[in-house]
Amino acid sequence: MALLEVSNLRTTFRTEDGPVTAVNGLSFQLERGQTLGIVGESGSGKSVTSLSIMRLLSSNGRIESGSIFFDGEDLLAKTEAQMRKIRGKRIAMIFQDPMTSLNPVLTIGEQIAEAVRLHLGLDHEAARKRTIEVLDKVRIPSAHARLNDYPYQFSGGMRQRVMIAMALSCDPELLIADEPTTALDVTIQAQILELMNEMQQQTGTAIVLITHDLGVVAETCKNVLVMYGGNMVEYGSASQVFAEPRMPYTQGLLASLPRVDTDGRSRLQPIPGQPPNLLRLPKGCAFAPRCAQRLPVCDTPVPLFDFGGGHVCRCQLYAETTPLATVGS
């Protein structure tokens, strides 16, 4: 049994202009101890997927249909009280901006110890020791002396380390990291990614890494899920997706990356056009209006096609040559 199973998830938001479909029929699985990278442009549905799993949607958001099973339990059937027991303890999340996620009027020690006392039932002294232990693990210098410091007294990289410490303080089975290295310089970014990898090896935590940075995914993730228009358009191992991208959108993402092996002579190749209007998603392929290989059949619903080894793609270019993927891929 997979640790996390998302099936046909559809999440919408009420707006003055009508319902916005942010996630549109998404399905995927994550095994224990593995890392899944979810990539795509801004507005593709990556962060809303994570908030749907955590049941942390804003008041105008709603999961219209689908299912989310965690360790065999239906998260959508849980009460809010039951979800509060799961969040932080069994499923933890690192948000992309620690300064807005950390409480500015509470010390770092208080914020971590609160989660530990709530989920692990430790007394004050035991919670303090656990807090120092996890801060040491994420390499906060002089952790015992920094318990009484406030978030503003930490650098951006150190605040992100604090967020990782808080997320891992209760040894969760699943960690969702939403753009954990955004706005950090490349040196600090590498340190944060290395730290997450070390923590995973020590604890066996499964990780969903949400990012727009394909380089980060190539370095850290076993499997890659490419999202566009709220749904999966390609899925496979990192080696499959990066070496043989099948979906024109995935090919476009890779072609738009700057390269260091061309002596500066080649130009970047941006993807033309704009992401789809989520108020009026097309019935067919959402990428079709931007695709140079568009076919008339692209205006009809697009199934997943199976390239073997777990590599699947949602593109009509392969309708005549590639078998359909089985349900649940």
Secondary structure, DSSP 8 states (H G I E B T S, - for coil): --SEEEEEEEEEE--TT--EEEEEEEEEEE-TT-EEEEE-STTSSHHHHHHHHHT---TTEEEEEEEEEETTEEGGGS-HHHHHHHBTTTEEEE-S-HHHHS-TTS-HHHHHHHHHHHHH---HHHHHHHHHHHHHHTT-TTGGGSTT--GGGS-HHHHHHHHHHHHHTT--SEEEEESTTTTS-HHHHHHHHHHHHHHHHHH--EEEEE-S-HHHHHHH-SEEEEEETTEEEEEEEHHHHHHS--SHHHHHHHHTS--SSSTT-S------S----TTS--SS-TTGGG-TT--GGGGS----EE-STT-EE--GGGTTTS-B--TT-
